[in-house]
Amino acid sequence: MHPTAMVHSFIELPLSIVIQYLPLLNLC
């Protein structure tokens, strides 16, 4: 596994979580 791929997945996972919970934060 390349370091760049590891960094990419490390960034992509929290990003997808943020995108999921963003509408909930906007409702508050």
C-alpha positions, 0 to 999 in steps of 0.5 A, spaced: 500 500 500 502 506 497 503 512 503 499 516 498 493 511 498 493 511 505 493 518 506 487 518 501 483 513 505 485 517 511 482 523 509 476 520 505 473 517 511 472 523 515 470 527 509 464 522 508 462 522 515 462 530 515 458 530 508 453 525 512 452 529 518 452 536 515 445 536 514 444 535 521 448 540 523 445 545 518 438 543 522 441 546 529 
